[in-house]
Amino acid sequence: MATKESVLGYITILPEELACQEDYLANHLPTRYMEDFTLLGFTVSVLSRAVDLLENAGYTVICWDGGAQVQLESAVDLRNIQTLFVANNLPHQYGDLANTIYQA
């Protein structure tokens, strides 16, 4: 288990379904998101499968309505998560999860 000092941060995992992404983003936007805002993370074909794979690999996963966050201890975890998804044939993409938000 990671100590508070060893936690780098969290990466968001969302399902491909736009309605689920909207539910998650509605509750996780910063107060001033109309400024430049990007939320990097993974979209996956089956969120529950991604969560199971991550938990079985020893990651701490926090589930929210519409998505999940994975605790990272180092930048290498990003590569390891992607490798885990590939090895288990879980379709996924890494990129900006907030790309559907209108930013005027």
Secondary structure, 3 states (H helix, E strand, C coil): CCCHHHCCEEEEEEECCHHHHHHHHHHHCCCCCCCCCCCEEEEECCHHHHHHHHHHCCCCEEEECCEEEEEECCCHHHHHHHHHHHHCCCCEEEEECCCCCCCC
